[in-house]
Amino acid sequence: MFSRQLKEAPWGDFPPSTIESGDAIEAIRRIKQESAKDIVLWESLSLGETFFAAGEVDAVRLVVMPVGQGSGRGRIPGGT
């Protein structure tokens, strides 16, 4: 989990999440080297844009959940 404010992230009966609070690009590069599993980014448009700009996005899988409608920022940065 990436956060500049949280000091801990409990998840009920599950082990708490590890919190990254430094440079997000350095952190995601380290995490990708250390993990053989898929890495998922949930609902952070600004962090997603940061990873796209740094060339750290390997694949995109969109799941459509039509709960709300309206305008706003797109899920994938323009020009990508």
Jmol script that loads the backbone (N, CA, C; Angstrom):
load data "model"
ATOM      1  N   MET A   1       0.846  -1.152   0.000  1.00  0.00           N
ATOM      2  CA  MET A   1       0.000   0.000   0.000  1.00  0.00           C
ATOM      3  C   MET A   1       0.903   1.231   0.000  1.00  0.00           C
ATOM      4  N   PHE A   2       0.536   2.217  -0.810  1.00  0.00           N
ATOM      5  CA  PHE A   2       1.270   3.474  -0.856  1.00  0.00           C
ATOM      6  C   PHE A   2       0.482   4.526  -0.089  1.00  0.00           C
ATOM      7  N   SER A   3       1.121   5.167   0.872  1.00  0.00           N
ATOM      8  CA  SER A   3       0.459   6.215   1.644  1.00  0.00           C
ATOM      9  C   SER A   3       1.499   7.115   2.285  1.00  0.00           C
ATOM     10  N   ARG A   4       1.220   8.395   2.303  1.00  0.00           N
ATOM     11  CA  ARG A   4       2.086   9.342   3.002  1.00  0.00           C
ATOM     12  C   ARG A   4       1.556   9.644   4.395  1.00  0.00           C
ATOM     13  N   GLN A   5       0.347   9.153   4.711  1.00  0.00           N
ATOM     14  CA  GLN A   5      -0.280   9.477   5.984  1.00  0.00           C
ATOM     15  C   GLN A   5      -0.431   8.285   6.922  1.00  0.00           C
ATOM     16  N   LEU A   6      -0.747   7.123   6.378  1.00  0.00           N
ATOM     17  CA  LEU A   6      -0.986   5.951   7.225  1.00  0.00           C
ATOM     18  C   LEU A   6       0.312   5.424   7.830  1.00  0.00           C
ATOM     19  N   LYS A   7       0.229   5.002   9.063  1.00  0.00           N
ATOM     20  CA  LYS A   7       1.364   4.366   9.739  1.00  0.00           C
ATOM     21  C   LYS A   7       1.151   2.863   9.864  1.00  0.00           C
ATOM     22  N   GLU A   8      -0.099   2.430   9.774  1.00  0.00           N
ATOM     23  CA  GLU A   8      -0.427   1.009   9.800  1.00  0.00           C
ATOM     24  C   GLU A   8      -1.685   0.790   8.975  1.00  0.00           C
ATOM     25  N   ALA A   9      -1.843  -0.439   8.484  1.00  0.00           N
ATOM     26  CA  ALA A   9      -2.985  -0.758   7.624  1.00  0.00           C
ATOM     27  C   ALA A   9      -3.517  -2.149   7.958  1.00  0.00           C
ATOM     28  N   PRO A  10      -4.274  -2.264   9.052  1.00  0.00           N
ATOM     29  CA  PRO A  10      -4.847  -3.571   9.411  1.00  0.00           C
ATOM     30  C   PRO A  10      -5.936  -3.982   8.423  1.00  0.00           C
ATOM     31  N   TRP A  11      -6.074  -5.293   8.231  1.00  0.00           N
ATOM     32  CA  TRP A  11      -7.065  -5.830   7.312  1.00  0.00           C
ATOM     33  C   TRP A  11      -7.899  -6.915   7.986  1.00  0.00           C
ATOM     34  N   GLY A  12      -8.454  -6.619   9.143  1.00  0.00           N
ATOM     35  CA  GLY A  12      -9.313  -7.581   9.840  1.00  0.00           C
ATOM     36  C   GLY A  12      -8.545  -8.828  10.232  1.00  0.00           C
ATOM     37  N   ASP A  13      -8.998  -9.993   9.765  1.00  0.00           N
ATOM     38  CA  ASP A  13      -8.371 -11.270  10.091  1.00  0.00           C
ATOM     39  C   ASP A  13      -7.130 -11.558   9.247  1.00  0.00           C
ATOM     40  N   PHE A  14      -6.862 -10.724   8.257  1.00  0.00           N
ATOM     41  CA  PHE A  14      -5.705 -10.907   7.385  1.00  0.00           C
ATOM     42  C   PHE A  14      -4.498 -10.170   7.959  1.00  0.00           C
ATOM     43  N   PRO A  15      -3.290 -10.555   7.553  1.00  0.00           N
ATOM     44  CA  PRO A  15      -2.107  -9.813   8.002  1.00  0.00           C
ATOM     45  C   PRO A  15      -2.184  -8.363   7.533  1.00  0.00           C
ATOM     46  N   PRO A  16      -1.640  -7.433   8.313  1.00  0.00           N
ATOM     47  CA  PRO A  16      -1.682  -6.031   7.896  1.00  0.00           C
ATOM     48  C   PRO A  16      -0.888  -5.802   6.616  1.00  0.00           C
ATOM     49  N   SER A  17      -1.298  -4.803   5.878  1.00  0.00           N
ATOM     50  CA  SER A  17      -0.620  -4.451   4.637  1.00  0.00           C
ATOM     51  C   SER A  17       0.687  -3.731   4.950  1.00  0.00           C
ATOM     52  N   THR A  18       1.686  -3.923   4.089  1.00  0.00           N
ATOM     53  CA  THR A  18       2.939  -3.178   4.187  1.00  0.00           C
ATOM     54  C   THR A  18       2.710  -1.808   3.564  1.00  0.00           C
ATOM     55  N   ILE A  19       3.184  -0.761   4.204  1.00  0.00           N
ATOM     56  CA  ILE A  19       2.983   0.592   3.712  1.00  0.00           C
ATOM     57  C   ILE A  19       4.280   1.139   3.141  1.00  0.00           C
ATOM     58  N   GLU A  20       4.214   1.630   1.914  1.00  0.00           N
ATOM     59  CA  GLU A  20       5.325   2.309   1.258  1.00  0.00           C
ATOM     60  C   GLU A  20       5.029   3.795   1.298  1.00  0.00           C
ATOM     61  N   SER A  21       5.972   4.602   1.775  1.00  0.00           N
ATOM     62  CA  SER A  21       5.698   6.030   1.873  1.00  0.00           C
ATOM     63  C   SER A  21       6.776   6.888   1.210  1.00  0.00           C
ATOM     64  N   GLY A  22       7.795   6.270   0.643  1.00  0.00           N
ATOM     65  CA  GLY A  22       8.858   7.026  -0.014  1.00  0.00           C
ATOM     66  C   GLY A  22       8.563   7.242  -1.482  1.00  0.00           C
ATOM     67  N   ASP A  23       9.588   7.235  -2.296  1.00  0.00           N
ATOM     68  CA  ASP A  23       9.457   7.411  -3.737  1.00  0.00           C
ATOM     69  C   ASP A  23       8.716   6.230  -4.343  1.00  0.00           C
ATOM     70  N   ALA A  24       7.584   6.489  -4.966  1.00  0.00           N
ATOM     71  CA  ALA A  24       6.731   5.422  -5.483  1.00  0.00           C
ATOM     72  C   ALA A  24       7.398   4.653  -6.619  1.00  0.00           C
ATOM     73  N   ILE A  25       8.156   5.335  -7.469  1.00  0.00           N
ATOM     74  CA  ILE A  25       8.813   4.655  -8.593  1.00  0.00           C
ATOM     75  C   ILE A  25       9.893   3.713  -8.089  1.00  0.00           C
ATOM     76  N   GLU A  26      10.710   4.178  -7.158  1.00  0.00           N
ATOM     77  CA  GLU A  26      11.733   3.299  -6.579  1.00  0.00           C
ATOM     78  C   GLU A  26      11.082   2.108  -5.895  1.00  0.00           C
ATOM     79  N   ALA A  27       9.994   2.363  -5.172  1.00  0.00           N
ATOM     80  CA  ALA A  27       9.316   1.291  -4.445  1.00  0.00           C
ATOM     81  C   ALA A  27       8.731   0.256  -5.402  1.00  0.00           C
ATOM     82  N   ILE A  28       8.048   0.701  -6.474  1.00  0.00           N
ATOM     83  CA  ILE A  28       7.413  -0.273  -7.372  1.00  0.00           C
ATOM     84  C   ILE A  28       8.472  -1.075  -8.114  1.00  0.00           C
ATOM     85  N   ARG A  29       9.599  -0.457  -8.443  1.00  0.00           N
ATOM     86  CA  ARG A  29      10.681  -1.203  -9.103  1.00  0.00           C
ATOM     87  C   ARG A  29      11.247  -2.267  -8.164  1.00  0.00           C
ATOM     88  N   ARG A  30      11.410  -1.932  -6.905  1.00  0.00           N
ATOM     89  CA  ARG A  30      11.901  -2.908  -5.924  1.00  0.00           C
ATOM     90  C   ARG A  30      10.883  -4.021  -5.727  1.00  0.00           C
ATOM     91  N   ILE A  31       9.619  -3.660  -5.595  1.00  0.00           N
ATOM     92  CA  ILE A  31       8.568  -4.657  -5.396  1.00  0.00           C
ATOM     93  C   ILE A  31       8.502  -5.607  -6.595  1.00  0.00           C
ATOM     94  N   LYS A  32       8.605  -5.069  -7.812  1.00  0.00           N
ATOM     95  CA  LYS A  32       8.569  -5.914  -9.002  1.00  0.00           C
ATOM     96  C   LYS A  32       9.756  -6.876  -9.042  1.00  0.00           C
ATOM     97  N   GLN A  33      10.914  -6.458  -8.581  1.00  0.00           N
ATOM     98  CA  GLN A  33      12.084  -7.346  -8.551  1.00  0.00           C
ATOM     99  C   GLN A  33      11.937  -8.431  -7.498  1.00  0.00           C
ATOM    100  N   GLU A  34      11.318  -8.095  -6.374  1.00  0.00           N
ATOM    101  CA  GLU A  34      11.201  -9.026  -5.250  1.00  0.00           C
ATOM    102  C   GLU A  34      10.045 -10.010  -5.404  1.00  0.00           C
ATOM    103  N   SER A  35       9.065  -9.695  -6.242  1.00  0.00           N
ATOM    104  CA  SER A  35       7.861 -10.512  -6.323  1.00  0.00           C
ATOM    105  C   SER A  35       7.730 -11.185  -7.687  1.00  0.00           C
ATOM    106  N   ALA A  36       7.363 -12.448  -7.669  1.00  0.00           N
ATOM    107  CA  ALA A  36       7.093 -13.173  -8.913  1.00  0.00           C
ATOM    108  C   ALA A  36       5.599 -13.143  -9.228  1.00  0.00           C
ATOM    109  N   LYS A  37       4.812 -12.516  -8.362  1.00  0.00           N
ATOM    110  CA  LYS A  37       3.358 -12.480  -8.531  1.00  0.00           C
ATOM    111  C   LYS A  37       2.926 -11.186  -9.209  1.00  0.00           C
ATOM    112  N   ASP A  38       1.674 -11.176  -9.662  1.00  0.00           N
ATOM    113  CA  ASP A  38       1.105  -9.966 -10.251  1.00  0.00           C
ATOM    114  C   ASP A  38       0.964  -8.888  -9.187  1.00  0.00           C
ATOM    115  N   ILE A  39       1.092  -7.649  -9.619  1.00  0.00           N
ATOM    116  CA  ILE A  39       0.902  -6.497  -8.741  1.00  0.00           C
ATOM    117  C   ILE A  39      -0.319  -5.751  -9.252  1.00  0.00           C
ATOM    118  N   VAL A  40      -1.225  -5.428  -8.359  1.00  0.00           N
ATOM    119  CA  VAL A  40      -2.482  -4.792  -8.731  1.00  0.00           C
ATOM    120  C   VAL A  40      -2.553  -3.402  -8.115  1.00  0.00           C
ATOM    121  N   LEU A  41      -2.981  -2.445  -8.899  1.00  0.00           N
ATOM    122  CA  LEU A  41      -3.205  -1.090  -8.408  1.00  0.00           C
ATOM    123  C   LEU A  41      -4.701  -0.820  -8.438  1.00  0.00           C
ATOM    124  N   TRP A  42      -5.269  -0.556  -7.263  1.00  0.00           N
ATOM    125  CA  TRP A  42      -6.700  -0.301  -7.156  1.00  0.00           C
ATOM    126  C   TRP A  42      -6.950   1.185  -6.954  1.00  0.00           C
ATOM    127  N   GLU A  43      -7.654   1.797  -7.877  1.00  0.00           N
ATOM    128  CA  GLU A  43      -8.274   3.114  -7.719  1.00  0.00           C
ATOM    129  C   GLU A  43      -7.371   4.256  -7.272  1.00  0.00           C
ATOM    130  N   SER A  44      -6.199   4.347  -7.817  1.00  0.00           N
ATOM    131  CA  SER A  44      -5.370   5.525  -7.582  1.00  0.00           C
ATOM    132  C   SER A  44      -4.965   6.089  -8.942  1.00  0.00           C
ATOM    133  N   LEU A  45      -5.726   7.056  -9.409  1.00  0.00           N
ATOM    134  CA  LEU A  45      -5.455   7.615 -10.729  1.00  0.00           C
ATOM    135  C   LEU A  45      -4.100   8.315 -10.773  1.00  0.00           C
ATOM    136  N   SER A  46      -3.773   9.065  -9.739  1.00  0.00           N
ATOM    137  CA  SER A  46      -2.493   9.787  -9.759  1.00  0.00           C
ATOM    138  C   SER A  46      -1.316   8.824  -9.678  1.00  0.00           C
ATOM    139  N   LEU A  47      -1.419   7.784  -8.872  1.00  0.00           N
ATOM    140  CA  LEU A  47      -0.337   6.805  -8.794  1.00  0.00           C
ATOM    141  C   LEU A  47      -0.251   6.004 -10.099  1.00  0.00           C
ATOM    142  N   GLY A  48      -1.392   5.687 -10.686  1.00  0.00           N
ATOM    143  CA  GLY A  48      -1.401   5.012 -11.980  1.00  0.00           C
ATOM    144  C   GLY A  48      -0.726   5.855 -13.054  1.00  0.00           C
ATOM    145  N   GLU A  49      -1.020   7.144 -13.089  1.00  0.00           N
ATOM    146  CA  GLU A  49      -0.378   8.046 -14.054  1.00  0.00           C
ATOM    147  C   GLU A  49       1.131   8.081 -13.834  1.00  0.00           C
ATOM    148  N   THR A  50       1.554   8.082 -12.575  1.00  0.00           N
ATOM    149  CA  THR A  50       2.979   8.087 -12.241  1.00  0.00           C
ATOM    150  C   THR A  50       3.652   6.828 -12.779  1.00  0.00           C
ATOM    151  N   PHE A  51       3.023   5.675 -12.583  1.00  0.00           N
ATOM    152  CA  PHE A  51       3.594   4.410 -13.059  1.00  0.00           C
ATOM    153  C   PHE A  51       3.605   4.330 -14.580  1.00  0.00           C
ATOM    154  N   PHE A  52       2.541   4.835 -15.228  1.00  0.00           N
ATOM    155  CA  PHE A  52       2.525   4.878 -16.693  1.00  0.00           C
ATOM    156  C   PHE A  52       3.675   5.734 -17.206  1.00  0.00           C
ATOM    157  N   ALA A  53       3.832   6.930 -16.651  1.00  0.00           N
ATOM    158  CA  ALA A  53       4.864   7.868 -17.106  1.00  0.00           C
ATOM    159  C   ALA A  53       6.264   7.296 -16.924  1.00  0.00           C
ATOM    160  N   ALA A  54       6.462   6.478 -15.899  1.00  0.00           N
ATOM    161  CA  ALA A  54       7.768   5.883 -15.635  1.00  0.00           C
ATOM    162  C   ALA A  54       7.994   4.589 -16.419  1.00  0.00           C
ATOM    163  N   GLY A  55       6.990   4.161 -17.180  1.00  0.00           N
ATOM    164  CA  GLY A  55       7.128   2.932 -17.961  1.00  0.00           C
ATOM    165  C   GLY A  55       7.067   1.676 -17.120  1.00  0.00           C
ATOM    166  N   GLU A  56       6.413   1.744 -15.978  1.00  0.00           N
ATOM    167  CA  GLU A  56       6.360   0.598 -15.067  1.00  0.00           C
ATOM    168  C   GLU A  56       5.077  -0.217 -15.170  1.00  0.00           C
ATOM    169  N   VAL A  57       4.196   0.111 -16.109  1.00  0.00           N
ATOM    170  CA  VAL A  57       2.948  -0.652 -16.287  1.00  0.00           C
ATOM    171  C   VAL A  57       3.184  -1.685 -17.379  1.00  0.00           C
ATOM    172  N   ASP A  58       3.054  -2.954 -17.020  1.00  0.00           N
ATOM    173  CA  ASP A  58       3.274  -4.053 -17.959  1.00  0.00           C
ATOM    174  C   ASP A  58       1.991  -4.489 -18.658  1.00  0.00           C
ATOM    175  N   ALA A  59       0.872  -4.347 -17.994  1.00  0.00           N
ATOM    176  CA  ALA A  59      -0.408  -4.768 -18.562  1.00  0.00           C
ATOM    177  C   ALA A  59      -1.527  -4.004 -17.857  1.00  0.00           C
ATOM    178  N   VAL A  60      -2.643  -3.887 -18.557  1.00  0.00           N
ATOM    179  CA  VAL A  60      -3.817  -3.234 -17.987  1.00  0.00           C
ATOM    180  C   VAL A  60      -4.996  -4.181 -18.142  1.00  0.00           C
ATOM    181  N   ARG A  61      -5.686  -4.420 -17.067  1.00  0.00           N
ATOM    182  CA  ARG A  61      -6.912  -5.232 -17.102  1.00  0.00           C
ATOM    183  C   ARG A  61      -8.013  -4.372 -16.496  1.00  0.00           C
ATOM    184  N   LEU A  62      -8.968  -4.003 -17.319  1.00  0.00           N
ATOM    185  CA  LEU A  62     -10.063  -3.173 -16.853  1.00  0.00           C
ATOM    186  C   LEU A  62     -11.249  -4.035 -16.458  1.00  0.00           C
ATOM    187  N   VAL A  63     -11.806  -3.747 -15.316  1.00  0.00           N
ATOM    188  CA  VAL A  63     -13.009  -4.412 -14.851  1.00  0.00           C
ATOM    189  C   VAL A  63     -14.077  -3.340 -14.752  1.00  0.00           C
ATOM    190  N   VAL A  64     -15.151  -3.503 -15.492  1.00  0.00           N
ATOM    191  CA  VAL A  64     -16.203  -2.497 -15.501  1.00  0.00           C
ATOM    192  C   VAL A  64     -17.228  -2.828 -14.422  1.00  0.00           C
ATOM    193  N   MET A  65     -17.427  -1.866 -13.547  1.00  0.00           N
ATOM    194  CA  MET A  65     -18.434  -1.993 -12.502  1.00  0.00           C
ATOM    195  C   MET A  65     -19.293  -0.738 -12.572  1.00  0.00           C
ATOM    196  N   PRO A  66     -20.375  -0.783 -13.346  1.00  0.00           N
ATOM    197  CA  PRO A  66     -21.167   0.420 -13.613  1.00  0.00           C
ATOM    198  C   PRO A  66     -21.999   0.858 -12.413  1.00  0.00           C
ATOM    199  N   VAL A  67     -21.341   1.397 -11.426  1.00  0.00           N
ATOM    200  CA  VAL A  67     -22.036   1.844 -10.227  1.00  0.00           C
ATOM    201  C   VAL A  67     -22.414   3.315 -10.338  1.00  0.00           C
ATOM    202  N   GLY A  68     -21.517   4.120 -10.877  1.00  0.00           N
ATOM    203  CA  GLY A  68     -21.785   5.546 -10.993  1.00  0.00           C
ATOM    204  C   GLY A  68     -21.488   6.041 -12.386  1.00  0.00           C
ATOM    205  N   GLN A  69     -22.044   7.171 -12.732  1.00  0.00           N
ATOM    206  CA  GLN A  69     -21.804   7.768 -14.035  1.00  0.00           C
ATOM    207  C   GLN A  69     -21.425   9.218 -13.840  1.00  0.00           C
ATOM    208  N   GLY A  70     -20.809   9.768 -14.842  1.00  0.00           N
ATOM    209  CA  GLY A  70     -20.467  11.181 -14.776  1.00  0.00           C
ATOM    210  C   GLY A  70     -19.172  11.448 -15.494  1.00  0.00           C
ATOM    211  N   SER A  71     -18.632  12.612 -15.261  1.00  0.00           N
ATOM    212  CA  SER A  71     -17.389  12.986 -15.920  1.00  0.00           C
ATOM    213  C   SER A  71     -16.265  12.998 -14.894  1.00  0.00           C
ATOM    214  N   GLY A  72     -15.068  13.119 -15.375  1.00  0.00           N
ATOM    215  CA  GLY A  72     -13.909  13.146 -14.491  1.00  0.00           C
ATOM    216  C   GLY A  72     -12.687  12.637 -15.214  1.00  0.00           C
ATOM    217  N   ARG A  73     -11.692  12.289 -14.468  1.00  0.00           N
ATOM    218  CA  ARG A  73     -10.449  11.789 -15.040  1.00  0.00           C
ATOM    219  C   ARG A  73     -10.632  10.375 -15.576  1.00  0.00           C
ATOM    220  N   GLY A  74      -9.989  10.100 -16.701  1.00  0.00           N
ATOM    221  CA  GLY A  74     -10.044   8.760 -17.272  1.00  0.00           C
ATOM    222  C   GLY A  74      -9.115   7.812 -16.532  1.00  0.00           C
ATOM    223  N   ARG A  75      -9.311   6.538 -16.714  1.00  0.00           N
ATOM    224  CA  ARG A  75      -8.502   5.513 -16.039  1.00  0.00           C
ATOM    225  C   ARG A  75      -7.098   5.382 -16.607  1.00  0.00           C
ATOM    226  N   ILE A  76      -6.939   5.641 -17.920  1.00  0.00           N
ATOM    227  CA  ILE A  76      -5.632   5.535 -18.560  1.00  0.00           C
ATOM    228  C   ILE A  76      -5.259   6.924 -19.053  1.00  0.00           C
ATOM    229  N   PRO A  77      -4.066   7.403 -18.717  1.00  0.00           N
ATOM    230  CA  PRO A  77      -3.681   8.756 -19.125  1.00  0.00           C
ATOM    231  C   PRO A  77      -3.732   8.937 -20.640  1.00  0.00           C
ATOM    232  N   GLY A  78      -4.147  10.112 -21.081  1.00  0.00           N
ATOM    233  CA  GLY A  78      -4.210  10.411 -22.498  1.00  0.00           C
ATOM    234  C   GLY A  78      -2.842  10.269 -23.153  1.00  0.00           C
ATOM    235  N   GLY A  79      -2.819   9.788 -24.378  1.00  0.00           N
ATOM    236  CA  GLY A  79      -1.576   9.616 -25.098  1.00  0.00           C
ATOM    237  C   GLY A  79      -0.829   8.341 -24.761  1.00  0.00           C
ATOM    238  N   THR A  80      -1.401   7.501 -23.906  1.00  0.00           N
ATOM    239  CA  THR A  80      -0.725   6.268 -23.503  1.00  0.00           C
ATOM    240  C   THR A  80      -1.187   5.126 -24.369  1.00  0.00           C
TER     241      THR A  80
END
end "model"
wireframe off; spacefill off
backbone 0.3
color backbone group
